Each structure stands twice: as C-alpha cells, then as structure tokens.
Amino acid sequence: MSHSGFTDILPGQFVRHPGRPDWGIGQVQSVIAGRATVNFEDVGKVLVNLASVALEPIEDPAP
C-alpha cells in the first residue's frame, strides 16, 4: 500500500475504472509519479491519476 492512500498498481496488471465500466478491462502500461497509463480495450490508452481514481485490480481477465 502506498503512503498517498491508493492501492499499488503495477505495470502488466489488469484493472477496471470504477467510474467508466464502458471502457472495459485495461492493462497497466506504466506507473509514474502517481499516474498510470492504462490501455483499455474499448478506448485505448488513458492516463489515470491514481490519487483521484481507485482502479480496481482484476485477478483473471478471462471472460
């Protein structure tokens, strides 16, 4: 757990954006200075501020 209050998100991890379920499953590309670049299946790459959005980790992305 990080000190700034958000869960540690790691490159390669699969996640969902809780406020944008229509984006589908995303895979974290990089995490730098509290921001994650996530490649979502339905919208492409998005820069997410982890201090504002609690991405939901997904254990197994298979449908």
TANORQUI-V194470 format. One record per residue. N is the residue number from 1. RES is the residue in one letter. OMEGA is omega in whole degrees, 0 to 359 (NA if undefined). D_LAST is the distance of its C-alpha to the last C-alpha in Angstrom with 1 decimal. Layout:
[[N:RES:OMEGA:D_LAST] [N:RES:OMEGA:D_LAST]]
This chain:
[[1:M:180:27.9] [2:S:182:29.8] [3:H:182:33.1] [4:S:171:32.2] [5:G:179:29.9] [6:F:180:26.4] [7:T:177:24.0] [8:D:177:24.1] [9:I:186:21.4] [10:L:175:21.5] [11:P:181:20.9] [12:G:182:17.8] [13:Q:176:15.9] [14:F:185:12.7] [15:V:169:13.5] [16:R:173:13.4] [17:H:186:16.7] [18:P:181:17.7] [19:G:183:20.0] [20:R:181:17.9] [21:P:179:14.5] [22:D:178:15.0] [23:W:181:14.9] [24:G:181:11.1] [25:I:178:10.2] [26:G:174:13.3] [27:Q:182:14.7] [28:V:179:18.2] [29:Q:180:20.9] [30:S:176:23.9] [31:V:182:25.5] [32:I:175:29.2] [33:A:176:31.5] [34:G:178:29.0] [35:R:180:27.0] [36:A:170:23.7] [37:T:184:22.7] [38:V:178:19.0] [39:N:181:17.4] [40:F:185:15.0] [41:E:184:12.9] [42:D:180:14.8] [43:V:180:18.2] [44:G:186:18.9] [45:K:180:20.9] [46:V:174:22.0] [47:L:185:24.6] [48:V:175:23.8] [49:N:186:26.7] [50:L:175:25.5] [51:A:182:28.6] [52:S:185:27.6] [53:V:176:23.8] [54:A:178:22.0] [55:L:182:18.6] [56:E:178:16.0] [57:P:178:14.8] [58:I:181:11.3] [59:E:184:11.6] [60:D:184:8.4] [61:P:181:6.3] [62:A:181:3.8] [63:P:NA:0.0]]
